[in-house]
Amino acid sequence: MTGGNSRSRSKKTKQKATLQPLPGIDMSRAFLFPNNIREYRKKRNVGSLLQLAQRIPSITYIRLSKIERGEIFARVDELRAIGAALDVDPARLLIDIDDPAFDIADWAAEFQPHGSVDPLADSLAALVAAALRARRAADATLTIAALEMDYGIAPVILSRIENAYKPIDRWSAEISAALFRVMGVADADALERQVLDAYAAGDLDATLPLVANPETRIGKTRARVLALRQELTQTQAPAPPRRRAKAAHPALPKAATPPAVDVLDAIHAADSATVRLVPVFGAPLADGLIARTPTGDQVEAPRLAGPRAYGLRIGRPTLGAGLPGRSVLVVDPDRFPSAGGLAVIREGDGLRLLSVAVDRQGRMLGYSEHPDREIALDDMAPEHVATVVSALFE
């Protein structure tokens, strides 16, 4: 074979290598903030993250879940609130990642079970991330603002794509279409061919090391945890005692005012209110769905539940460790969910449980972790969306 074909031979060899997992990808890149929240939650017998969230009204369930999972950094005020709820010094919630005994893979094992990550899909996500970075570096008009205004890709979504936080087939149809337009391709297959060709040609050599680099994650975590420790020390320093003038006589306690009769009547009425029971449904289906199959059980519904409320046994931790699989939710189909809560949607022949958040454009999105799903709730018919009004843990 002539020397003129050596480049072609090299390209084919490298392109074939992309069929295997790429070397050097940080498999723990989603976990920026390893912490001891889960450990202390279990030590304090707080069985689920939802129970902890009920003790901390200042932090939504969604944000608290992301903090415990290490996906986002907590603020100092949030650490203090979590520490107070768990009766622990907030500084103890922080982890020293440079401790030789610490292993990020071991810490993340409960959130990222062995075998839950597809190495090929993960590698393709990294190549797409590197290709998008290269595309933006080559075109000065593709600013963050332009991508948001012209393509509808919000900065937070852009960051997640460029850091390969999830496989490309798990993005919503809207985000995928916007990404295809930015990259100048028609669909996912064309995007895959484009990034494989770019990788084989060496066009991603400069940007690929910027994606999923463990040293980048470690440096960011180390710096932020140090800053949190320092801020906790500063804000928790005891204030010097104030001098108070001596009182001539000790103040006499005020006589307690007896509660009004109508308040007592309301309390007694509430205690004697009739308990309302609703039927429980639920059987596991494929892909994280739940069948509305009667279980023969009943659970108590809260007073705020509507007349069509029902119980739903979820069976599996589809929202991650924050909501145990052995849980029964009370679902109200006549209420539309709000951000920070939980939703149940109709999908085919089953029901899907989602956590609810709102993005930068004000769109309401539902998320599932096992399997990984992102669903635009605003696009669904209201009669197919219900809200969770209470939860019971077995």
N, C-alpha and C positions, 0 to 999 in steps of 0.2 A: 504494500500500500504506500502511496506517495506521501511525502511530508505535507502536501497541501490538504490532506484529509485528516491531519492530526487534530486540528481544532474541532472538526465535526465529531471525531471519535471522542474527544474530551467532553464535548457538549452532551453527547448521548450518555456517556458514563455518569456525568453529574446529574442529568435529568433522571436517569434510572434510580439514582441514589435518593431522590425525593420521594420515592415510593416507600422508603423506610423512614422512621422517625428522625427528624433532624437532630444532630448533636448539639448540646449546649443550651437547650431550651429550659428555662426555669419552670419546672412543673408546679412550683408553689407560688407563682407570681401573683395569684389573686389574694394572697394572705400578707398584707402589708403590716398588720398590727396584731401579731400574736399576743395574747394576754391571758390572765388567770381568771377571767370572769366566769367561764364555764366551771372551772375547778371550785371556786368559792360558792357558786350557785348550788352545786351538788353538796358541798360541805354543809351549807345552811339549809339543806333539804327543800330548796326551791326547785320543784320537779321539772318545770319547763320555763322557757324564756317568756312565754305568755304570762305566766304567773309573776315573773319578775317585772315585766312591763306594766302590770297592773299596780305595782308599788311605785312606779316612776312615771307619773303622768306627763312630766316635762319632756320625755323622750318617746317618740312613736315606736311601735312594735317593729316596724321595718328598719328604722335606723338602729335600734337596739340590737336587732338580729345581725345587721351588717357589722356592728362594733364587736359583738361577741365572736363572730366568725372571722374577725380580723380583716375584713374587706375595706374598711375605712378607719381612719384614726378618730379616736374619741377626743373631745375637747375636755379641758380641765373641769369645767362645771359638770359635764356629763360623768366623768370619773368620780367626782365627789358625790353625785346623786346615786350612782350605782353602788359606790362604797357604803353610803348610808343605808341603802336598801338591803345590802348584804351584811351590814354590821362589820365592815372591814376597812382598815386604812386604805384609801384609794391608791396609795403608792404601791401596795401589795398586788394590785391588779396588773401592774406593769411587769413585763418580762425582760430580762437581760439576754438578748439574743447572742451575745458573745460568751455566755456561760458554756463551757465545754459540754455540760450535760444537756444542753438544749438542742433539740433536733426539730426543725420546722416540719419535716415530713411526719414525724410522730405526733406533733401537736395538731397538725391539720388532718390526721387520719379519720377522725370522726366526721369532719365536714367534707372530706374528699376521700371516700372509701377506696381501697385498692381495686383497680380495674374500672373505676368510674370515668376515667379519662381515656379518650381514644387518641393514641399517639399520632396517628396519621392525620386525623382531623385537627389536632392541636398544632401539628407541623404546618398544615395548610393555612391555619389561622395566622401563624407567625409569618409565613410568606406573604399573605395578603397585607398584614400590618406593615411589613418592610416595603412592599410595593407601593402602598399608599403614601408612606413617608417619602419614598423616592419620587413619586408623582408630584407631591406638594413641593419638594425641594427643587424640582425642575420647572415649576410653574409658579411664579411669584403672585399670580392673581388668586391662587387657591389658599387664601388666608382663612383663619378660623372664622372670621366674620362672614366671609363670602360663602363658605361651606354651610353656614347656618342659614343665611339669607337666601342663597340661590339654590341650594340642594336640600335644605331641611335637615341637615346633620348637626345636631346640637353639640356644643363643645364637649360635654360629658360623654356623649356617644362617640364622638371622634376619638377621644382619649382611650375609650375602651376598645375601639377597633384597632388603633395604632399600637396598643399594648397586648393585642391578641387575647382579650379576656374571655372570649367564647368562640367556638367554631362558627364559621360563616353561615352554616345552614340553620343556626339557632337565632339569627337576627330576624326581626319582624320583616314582613314583605315590603313595608314602606322604607325601612332603613336599607334593606338589600337593594331595592330599586335605585335609591339615591346613590349608593356605593357603586353600582354598575355604571351610572351616568358619569360619576366622577372619573372612573377608570376607563370609560369609553368602550364598554363591552355590553353585550346584549343580555347575558344571563350568567348563572353561577358556573356553568361548564366553561363558558368563554373566559370568565375571570380566572378559573383554575388553570386553563391552558396558558393564559397570559403570564401568570406569576411563575409557573413552572419554566416557561421559556426564559423569563427574565432571570430566574435563579441559575438556570443552566448557562446563560450568557455571562454571568458574573455581575449583572446589573444591580443586584441586591447586596453585594458584598459590603457596601458602606453602611447600609441601613439595617441589615439583619442583626448585627451585634447590638443594636439599640433596643431590640425587641426581646422581651423575656430574658433579660440578662440578670442572673441572680445577684451580681455585685451591685447593680443599680437598686434593686429592691432592698438589699441589706443596708446599703448606705442611707437610703431614705428612712428606713425603719429605725436605724441606730440614731440618726439625727433627731427624728421626731420624738422618740421615747426619751432621749436625754432632755429635750426641751420641756416635755411634760413633767419630768421629775423635778426640774428646776422650777417650773411654774408652780407645781404643787408645794414645794418647799417655801416659796415666796408667799403664796397666798395662805398657807396654813400656819405661818409664823404667829405665835401668840402676841396679841396686842398688849402693850404695857398697861398695868392697872390704873384706873382713874382714881383721883382723890375726890372723895365726896364729903361735903360738909356734914357734921354731926347733927342729927335731928334732936331737938329738945326732948321730944317724947316719941316712943315708938308708935308707928301708925297702927291704928286699930283696924282689924279686918272688917270689910263690909259684910253686912248680913246677906246671906244668899236669898235671892228672889225666887219664890216658888214658881215652877213653870205654869203657864196658863193651862186652864182645864182643857181647852180645845186642842192644845198640843198633845196632852196625855191621851185624849180620846183618839187622836190620829195614830199615835204609836200603838195603842191597843188594837185599833182596827187593822193596822198593817200586820200585826203579829197573828191575828186570827183570820187573815185573808185566805181564801180557798186556794190550794195548790193546783196549778194547771199542768197536766201531763200531756206530752205530745209523742207520737210514734217515732221510732228510730228506724232509719233505713241505712243501707250501706253494705256493699260487697265489692272486693277489689276486682278491677278490670285491668287490661293491659294499658301501658303508657301512662300510668298514674291516675287513670280515671276510676270513678266510683259508680257502681250500679245502684240504682234506687230500688234495692231489694229489701222488703220488710224483714226485720230481725226479730220481731215479736216483743221487743223491749220498748219501754217508755222512759222518758226523762222529763224533769221539771223544766218548764220554760219560764224565762224572766217576764215580768209584767209588761215590758216594752215590746215583747214579741207580738206580731200580728196574728190574725186568726188562722192564717195558712202556714204558720211556722211548723217545722218538723225537725227531728234529730237526724244527724248524719254521722255515722261511724266511719272515720277516715281510713283506719286499718294500716296505713303506711305513713312514714314521716315525709310526705311529699314537699313540705316546706323546710326540710332540714331538721336539725336537732332541736330547734326552738319549739316545735310542736310535736309531741310524741305521737307515734302511730296509734297507740291505744287511747284515743281521745274520741269523745262524742261532741259534736258541735250542734248548737241550735241555730237553724237557718231560717231567715225570714225572707220569703220570695217577694214580698211587697215593699221591701226597702232596698234602695240602691246604695252600694257601699261608698265609703269615703276614704280618703288617703290615710294610711296608717292602720287600716283595718284589714279584715279578711273577706274575701268574696268567694262565692260558689257560682260557677257558670255551667250552662248546659252545653255539652260538646258531643255531638253524635248521639249515641245511645247512653251516654254516661254523664257524670258530673265531675268538674275539676275544681279543686281548691286552690286559691291564689292569694298571695299577699298583695296589697294595693298601694300604689305610690303615684305621684304626679310628676311629670317631667318638666323641663324648663319652658315648654310651650303650653303648659297647663293641661296636657293630655293625661287622662287617667289610664294607667297601665297595671296589669296584673302579672305577678311573677310566681313561678313554681321552680323549685330547685331539683327535685327528683321525680320526673325528668325536668331538664332546664327548659323553661318556657317563658316567653314574654308576649303578652296578649293585650291589644288595645281594647280596653273595655268600652271606650266611647263609641267604637264602631259596632258594638253588639246591640241587638234589640233589647230594650230594658226588661222585657219579660223573660229573657234568658240569663239575667244577672240577678243574684240574690246576695244578701249580706249576712255575715255571721254575727249574732248578737250575744252569744255566750259560749263557753266551752267547759266541758267536764273531763277530768282526767281519771282514768281507771288505775 
